[in-house]
């Protein structure tokens, strides 16, 4: 039996994320949205093509459509007409003849090849244009076949796919004007602390401006969730409890900043215990050790640290994959660590995975990285001026300059 006086070991970042992912389930409610409002929405159903793309054999180049078998040395081909995009040539093409054709135009019936205009010599005799091919093309050259891009009946996108700009163009090319998507995840946020003042107001001595709520809301907007801002709250248990109750009634997720450590005025954790449950509240990462995960009836709870950089790191590294799953995204790619040579020495104590803020670049010898001044968890400039994390594993200590280290470029939430 474990001695209650002995603290439980902190979860690693991987253990924390895996535990959270194992507990949450994606939202299932669907809505129909027009294509011009579907960017970054998650498909609720697979998209199946009702047509071939392209819908017909067509020219991939400006040139001349012909039968490859008609080409003989020093034997010209008569030009029987012209095919334009949107204006097909529908007459029968005689043997030893060709059709002038523009990119995207329907390939006339009976013809199988397009020769680029730069590869023919054009002449005119007795009001009849003729071409002489300067080479013998392969059958089917410069022809885009019907269904070459997408075949009728093929799955274009799977359910759970998050729509990107190019995806909307592809859907439009299929004639799709609206799509079935999952409703947006609703995420409530608030900051709390008597020392916090809203930007734009005079700053009394001993106070600081509330910055966490703004960076958290902006990061969440990059994920495409609906943000419910519950504002800046004082260190008052009744006010905090009311915010919890509102989030429980209106949101899928509540994300708070500060109040989950063990200070006398840290009421958020107390209210969470009263209204819901705490699954865990410490993770072995730096910055970001006081991180809480729990549930308030049907509303999931994430308690971020109060220090600005710690709040950003935990939101991106711990909360982001869980929000993606809740939003219904399928096949989430895992973050890819890169190797880079560090230009400066790095300070670290073993015990927690460290996400030091850095700047990486490429030179003739490979990837290089450096830290950006102070690594204090209270200095947002270390994030604002960075483009990556230097990830130092839990058991790692300090490293001299010139060592190869793992770096993690910022995700879409910060990029």
Secondary structure, 3 states (H helix, E strand, C coil): CCCCCCCCCCECHHHHHHHHHHHCCCCCCEEEEEHHHCCCCEECCCEECCCCECCCCEECCCEEEECHHHCECCECEEEEEEEECCECCCCCCCCCEEEEECCCCECCCCCCEEEEHHHEEEEEECCEEEEEECCCCCCCCCEECCCCCECCCCEEECCCCECCHHHHHHHHHCCCCEEEEECCCEEEEEEECCCEECCCCCCCCCCEECCHHHHHHHHHHHCCCEEEEEEEECCCHHHHHHHHHHHHHHCCEEEEECCCCCCCCCCHHHHHHHHCEEEECCECEECCCCCEEEEECCEEEEEECCCHHHHHHHHHHHHHHHHHHHCCCCCCCCCCCEEEEECCCECCCCCCEEEEEEEEEEECCEEEEEECCCCCCCCCHHHHCCCEEEEECCCCCCECCCCEEEEEECCCCCC
